[in-house]
Amino acid sequence: MVERPNPKIVPDPVQEPAKVKIVVVGEPSVGKTCLSKRFALGTFNANEEKTIGSDFYSKTLNKSATIKANVAFTLWDLSGDQTYVEVRNEFYKDSQVLMIVYDVTNKKSFDAIDMWLREVSKYQGEHLQNATIIVGNKSDQKSRRAITKDDAESWTKQRGFFGYYETSSSEGNGFNQLFQDIATSFA
């Protein structure tokens, strides 16, 4: 009888995805919920209800040519209403990315970015400086623009933040690059 080798099949170890907690903040009605839902669920509702306190969304981006490993995102969509400041402060802890969203058609929402930075640094410290992303939402509304892309990019670069991105939740533009860049930096 001939002894045949019995090769053992060793399964690839299941690699846990890198986990990335993102807090999404900004003034009321800039599109934080629409942005979060567009990314996580692929949906858009122009008549989205105002967020009360916070909402949670998750999505995993799988390993690809540009992403070295699976990345599991948790997005905490925090109400921009000042009534919920104490609620928001609890979510800043242990976050790895701060995403400040403003409406490109609303200069006041852009001017409020500094207030959001102060609030977060008060409760989270300065460690999110390099992981702060500024997102100009509603970029499809070109004729109503109040802040140019060049001005917003320059402002973001001067402060040494992770980056500036523009999105359109209604059209679904800008999301791939935004979240792929985040995933690439954590994978």
C-alpha positions in Angstrom: 0.0 0.0 0.0 1.3 3.4 -1.0 1.2 6.0 1.6 -0.2 9.2 0.2 0.4 12.5 1.7 -2.5 14.0 3.5 -2.2 17.7 2.9 -3.9 19.8 5.5 -6.0 22.6 4.2 -5.3 25.6 6.3 -7.9 28.2 5.9 -6.8 31.8 5.6 -7.1 33.5 9.0 -10.2 35.7 9.1 -8.9 39.1 9.5 -11.0 41.5 11.5 -11.6 44.7 9.6 -10.0 47.9 10.9 -12.6 49.7 12.9 -12.9 53.5 12.3 -15.3 55.6 14.4 -16.3 58.8 12.7 -18.2 61.6 14.3 -20.1 63.7 11.8 -20.9 67.3 13.0 -21.9 70.6 11.6 -24.7 73.2 11.7 -28.3 72.1 11.5 -29.6 71.4 7.9 -26.1 71.1 6.2 -26.9 67.5 5.2 -25.1 65.4 7.8 -27.9 62.8 7.9 -28.2 62.7 4.1 -24.4 62.3 3.8 -24.4 59.5 6.4 -27.3 57.6 4.9 -26.0 58.1 1.3 -22.7 56.4 2.3 -24.0 53.7 4.6 -27.4 52.8 2.9 -27.1 54.3 -0.6 -30.3 56.2 -0.1 -31.3 59.9 -0.3 -34.4 61.6 1.1 -34.7 65.3 0.3 -37.1 65.7 3.2 -35.0 64.1 5.9 -36.1 64.6 9.5 -34.0 66.7 11.8 -31.7 64.5 13.9 -32.7 64.3 17.6 -29.5 63.7 19.6 -27.6 61.2 17.4 -28.0 58.5 14.8 -25.7 55.6 14.0 -24.8 54.2 10.7 -22.2 51.5 9.7 -20.7 50.2 6.5 -17.6 48.1 5.7 -15.4 48.8 2.7 -13.7 45.6 1.5 -10.1 45.1 0.6 -9.4 46.3 -2.9 -6.5 47.5 -5.1 -6.5 50.8 -3.2 -7.5 49.6 0.3 -5.1 47.1 1.9 -7.6 45.5 4.3 -11.3 45.6 5.1 -12.4 48.7 7.0 -15.6 48.9 9.1 -16.9 52.4 9.5 -19.2 53.6 12.2 -20.6 57.0 11.6 -22.1 58.9 14.5 -24.4 61.6 12.9 -24.7 64.1 15.7 -27.4 66.8 15.9 -26.2 70.3 15.1 -28.7 71.8 17.5 -27.1 73.4 20.5 -29.7 71.8 22.7 -27.7 68.5 22.3 -24.2 69.8 23.2 -24.0 67.5 26.2 -25.1 64.5 24.2 -22.6 65.2 21.5 -19.7 65.5 23.9 -20.1 61.8 24.9 -19.6 60.7 21.3 -16.3 62.6 20.8 -14.5 60.1 23.1 -12.6 57.4 21.3 -13.4 58.8 17.8 -10.7 58.5 15.2 -12.0 60.9 12.6 -13.8 64.2 13.0 -15.9 65.0 9.9 -17.2 68.6 9.9 -19.9 69.1 7.3 -21.0 72.5 6.0 -23.4 73.5 3.2 -21.5 75.1 0.3 -24.5 77.4 -0.3 -24.5 78.7 3.3 -21.5 80.9 4.4 -22.7 80.8 8.1 -22.3 77.0 8.1 -18.7 77.4 6.9 -17.9 80.2 9.4 -19.2 77.9 12.2 -16.5 75.3 11.5 -14.2 77.1 14.1 -17.0 76.7 16.7 -17.2 73.0 16.0 -13.4 72.6 16.3 -13.4 74.4 19.7 -16.3 72.2 20.9 -14.5 69.0 19.9 -11.1 70.0 21.2 -12.6 70.9 24.5 -13.8 67.4 25.0 -11.5 65.3 22.9 -8.2 67.3 23.0 -6.1 68.1 20.0 -5.4 64.5 18.8 -8.0 64.8 16.0 -6.1 67.6 14.3 -4.6 65.3 11.6 -7.8 63.3 11.4 -10.2 66.2 10.8 -12.0 66.2 7.5 -13.9 69.2 6.2 -16.8 68.3 3.8 -18.6 70.8 1.7 -22.0 69.2 1.0 -24.6 70.1 -1.6 -21.9 70.6 -4.2 -24.5 70.0 -6.9 -26.0 73.4 -6.2 -23.3 75.3 -8.2 -25.4 78.4 -8.9 -26.1 79.0 -5.2 -22.5 78.5 -4.0 -21.4 80.9 -1.2 -17.9 79.4 -0.6 -15.6 78.5 -3.5 -13.9 75.1 -3.5 -10.5 76.8 -3.8 -11.2 78.9 -0.7 -12.3 75.9 1.3 -9.4 73.8 0.2 -6.9 76.6 1.1 -8.5 77.1 4.5 -8.4 73.4 5.2 -4.7 73.1 4.1 -3.6 76.0 6.2 -4.9 74.3 9.3 -3.2 71.0 8.5 -6.3 68.9 8.5 -6.6 65.5 6.8 -8.4 66.9 3.8 -11.2 68.8 2.1 -13.9 67.0 0.1 -17.0 68.0 -1.6 -20.1 65.8 -1.8 -23.6 65.9 -3.2 -25.9 63.6 -1.2 -28.6 64.1 -3.7 -26.5 63.0 -6.6 -24.1 60.7 -4.7 -21.0 62.5 -5.8 -17.7 62.6 -3.9 -18.4 59.7 -1.5 -16.1 57.1 -3.1 -13.0 59.3 -2.8 -13.8 60.6 0.7 -14.3 57.2 2.3 -11.6 55.4 0.2 -9.0 58.0 1.4 -10.1 57.4 5.0 -10.0 53.6 4.6 -6.6 53.8 3.0 -5.2 55.7 5.9 -6.5 53.1 8.4 -6.0 49.8 6.6 
